[in-house]
Amino acid sequence: MKTIIYGAQGYALGVCEAMKTLYPEREIPFFMVSSLEGNPAVLAGIPVKEIADVSASFSDEEKKELEVIIATPENVQQEIEETLDGYGFCNHSRLTSKLWGELMDAFHEKSGKFKPLAGDGAADAGDVGTAKARSAGVAVKAFDKDNFRLNIFFARSHKDKELKTKIVRPEYMHAIQVGTANTDERIADITDDTGDNISAKNGNYCEITGLYWIWKNRLCEAGNGSSAEEQDKDNENYFGLAQYRRSFELTEDDLRKLFCNDIDVLLPYPLMYEPDINKHHERYLKNADWKALLTALEELRPEYAEYFPKVLGQQYMYNYNVILAKKQVLKDYCDWLFPVLARVEELSVPKGSERSDRYIGYMVETLETLYFMKNRDGLKIAHKECMMYV
């Protein structure tokens, strides 16, 4: 049976590359989209076709023999299903966040490009995976659930659309209202306009005003104890940022693996871009803003400016600004990030204080990719799917 991938952006390209590696016997004759407008004509060397043209070239019986995988963000998948049904393509399936994650787990476990959290053998002090890890000389910590500290703040805005799905979030997840300074509405107990904050800049920074608040009001706090040992333990606690509709869903086994394997950073699987991730900034950022970013890096982080072309010349990029990391690791990232963003605001035309177009939020995705790719050899980075709620 031939497999058609519906979509022609990051999800679709990732699915294609994974299938080539995991299921080389499966034939992918073309990608299918509603319209070629805004999409490439060719992706991964495979043609991209409009559904109307595809429909006209197949009989009703032939359409039944085509398997269609919907590889797009979940918020548009229902509409795509209805379109497929309308054209007579009834053998289709959604690639949900969960299925995407399982596919990426298998793909990256085999390819070795981005370490899956799920692929880490050590899960607890007494399991087989841990025994194998120790026999190989790998240090593994015993999981102490009672002393494992985890705080993920998920950004919410008074402008957010209501989710159709009811989400039950664990106790370690805390809603933080972002852009609070710009509205009288209050939708969360924690707001980003308290303490040291940049809440009023939310129009440009998006959920990153929440990350700034975490940095200044949680990560910069001293540990509960005064001894060096207690401070070290405090720095081992995990802090993170998510969004109200994009987040990690962590099982108890995931938490064990984070702790037992001493993972420094958990990131969503990166999306692929063709021919490279320059396509992302070309789509979302003005050329003048991009030049401001390059100048800010050259002035403040010259070693990263020198490394930047290498990152831009490859295909993978961390999206969504979703991250979970040890306290000290996340603080180090924020210490590095926010001075760069402040300088970008000064160099931008118009300046950051004179606009509200989300450009800083988009820029941070690229900077996060730069930071963690450059530091990947010095940090233990693991990956997991980022759930999308609709």
Buried (B, 14 or more C-beta within 10 A) or exposed (E): EEBBBBBBBBBBBBBBBBBEEBEEEEEBBBBBBBEEEEBBEEBBEBEBBBBEEBBEEBEEEEBEEBBBBBBBBBEBBEEBBEBBEEBBBEEBEBBBBEBBBBBBBBBBBEEEBBBBBBBBBBBBBEBEBBBEBEEEEBEBBEBEEEEBEBBBBBBBBBEBEEEEEEEEBEEBBBBBBBBBBBBEEEBBEBBBBEEEBBBBBBBBBBBBBBBBBBBBBBBBEEBEEEEEEEBEBBBBBBBBBBBBBBBBBBEEBBBBBBBBBBBBBBBBBBBBBBEBBBBBBEEBBBEEBBBBBBBBBEEBBEEBBEBBEEBBEBBBBBBBBBBBBBBBBBBBBBEBBBBBBBBBBEBBEEEBEEBEBBBBBBBBBBBBBBBBBBBEEEBBBBBBBBBBBB
